[in-house]
Amino acid sequence: MTIKTEPATAGRGQQEPLEVERGPDWLFVRVASGAAAGPGDLTTSVWETIREHGTVRVVLELDHVETIDEAFGGVIGELGARVRDAGGLIRICGLTQPKLSRLRRVAAAASVPHFDSRSDAVGGRGAGS
């Protein structure tokens, strides 16, 4: 059940490459293709979005992310640590196997579980490495 869909905005009024949907128990954040360009801003924007919605059960949908590099892996790792420190769950989904392999080379991102789809992530089914 989707309650709300909205674009996320940065503190300076600029639109970030995020799409947000709120379900009854989870927050779904779709990260768009341009997101990897500013990792610090992306970390802040996603974290602020999570806090605004008052939930710490988050699925990051990464199907539209074009480039997976060390900086992007750092973003995933930092968000994972923040959500876990707040007592929550974070999962990622939607990466192709080559992109997932690149992400897993970044140690900081290794602890965030990947799933094939949003529904698998919510149900905890079929976690990839």
C-alpha positions as CSV (number, residue, x, y, z in Angstrom):
1,M,0.0,0.0,0.0
2,T,1.5,3.3,-1.1
3,I,0.6,6.3,1.0
4,K,2.7,9.1,-0.5
5,T,4.9,9.7,-3.5
6,E,7.0,12.8,-3.7
7,P,10.3,14.1,-5.1
8,A,12.9,14.8,-2.4
9,T,14.4,18.3,-2.3
10,A,17.7,19.5,-1.0
11,G,17.9,22.1,1.7
12,R,18.7,24.8,-0.9
13,G,15.5,24.1,-2.8
14,Q,17.2,22.1,-5.5
15,Q,15.5,18.9,-6.5
16,E,17.6,15.8,-5.7
17,P,17.5,12.7,-7.9
18,L,15.3,10.8,-5.5
19,E,11.7,9.5,-5.7
20,V,10.1,8.6,-2.3
21,E,7.2,6.4,-1.5
22,R,5.9,5.7,1.9
23,G,4.2,2.4,2.7
24,P,2.7,1.5,6.0
25,D,6.0,0.0,7.4
26,W,8.7,0.9,4.9
27,L,10.1,3.9,3.2
28,F,11.1,3.3,-0.5
29,V,13.7,5.6,-1.9
30,R,14.5,5.3,-5.6
31,V,17.8,6.8,-6.4
32,A,18.0,8.2,-10.0
33,S,20.9,8.0,-12.4
34,G,22.5,11.4,-11.6
35,A,22.7,10.6,-7.9
36,A,26.2,9.3,-7.8
37,A,27.6,12.7,-8.8
38,G,27.6,14.2,-5.3
39,P,28.0,11.5,-2.7
40,G,28.0,13.8,0.4
41,D,24.9,15.5,-0.8
42,L,23.2,12.2,-1.6
43,T,24.0,10.8,1.9
44,T,22.5,13.9,3.5
45,S,19.5,14.1,1.2
46,V,18.5,10.4,1.8
47,W,19.1,10.6,5.5
48,E,17.0,13.7,5.9
49,T,14.3,12.1,3.8
50,I,14.3,9.1,6.1
51,R,14.1,11.3,9.2
52,E,11.3,13.4,7.8
53,H,9.2,10.3,7.3
54,G,9.9,9.1,10.8
55,T,10.7,5.5,9.8
56,V,14.0,3.6,9.9
57,R,12.9,0.7,7.7
58,V,14.2,1.7,4.3
59,V,14.6,0.1,0.9
60,L,16.9,1.9,-1.5
61,E,15.9,1.1,-5.1
62,L,19.0,1.4,-7.2
63,D,17.8,0.1,-10.6
64,H,18.4,3.5,-12.3
65,V,21.9,4.1,-10.9
66,E,24.3,4.0,-13.8
67,T,27.7,4.2,-12.1
68,I,28.7,2.2,-9.1
69,D,32.1,3.5,-7.8
70,E,33.8,3.7,-4.4
71,A,32.2,7.0,-3.5
72,F,28.7,5.5,-4.1
73,G,29.6,2.5,-2.1
74,G,30.6,4.8,0.7
75,V,27.2,6.4,0.5
76,I,25.5,3.0,0.9
77,G,27.8,2.1,3.8
78,E,27.2,5.4,5.6
79,L,23.4,5.2,5.2
80,G,23.5,1.6,6.4
81,A,25.5,2.6,9.5
82,R,23.1,5.6,10.3
83,V,20.0,3.5,9.9
84,R,21.3,0.6,12.0
85,D,22.5,3.1,14.7
86,A,18.9,4.4,14.8
87,G,17.7,0.8,15.4
88,G,16.4,0.3,11.8
89,L,16.7,-1.9,8.8
90,I,18.1,-0.9,5.4
91,R,18.1,-2.9,2.3
92,I,19.0,-2.2,-1.3
93,C,17.5,-3.7,-4.5
94,G,17.6,-3.5,-8.3
95,L,21.3,-3.8,-9.1
96,T,22.5,-6.0,-12.0
97,Q,25.0,-8.6,-11.0
98,P,28.0,-6.6,-12.5
99,K,26.9,-3.5,-10.6
100,L,26.4,-5.5,-7.4
101,S,29.9,-7.0,-7.8
102,R,31.4,-3.5,-8.1
103,L,29.4,-2.4,-5.0
104,R,30.6,-5.4,-2.9
105,R,34.2,-4.4,-3.6
106,V,33.6,-1.4,-1.3
107,A,34.0,-2.7,2.2
108,A,31.7,0.0,3.7
109,A,28.7,-1.3,1.6
110,A,29.2,-5.0,2.3
111,S,26.9,-5.1,5.3
112,V,23.8,-3.8,3.4
113,P,21.9,-6.7,2.0
114,H,20.8,-6.6,-1.7
115,F,17.6,-8.1,-3.0
116,D,16.3,-8.5,-6.6
117,S,13.2,-6.5,-6.0
118,R,11.3,-4.2,-3.6
119,S,8.9,-7.0,-2.6
120,D,11.8,-9.4,-1.9
121,A,13.6,-6.7,0.2
122,V,10.5,-6.1,2.3
123,G,9.9,-9.8,2.7
124,G,13.5,-10.6,3.3
125,R,13.5,-13.2,0.6
126,G,16.4,-14.1,-1.7
127,A,19.1,-11.8,-0.4
128,G,22.1,-11.6,-2.6
129,S,25.6,-11.3,-1.3
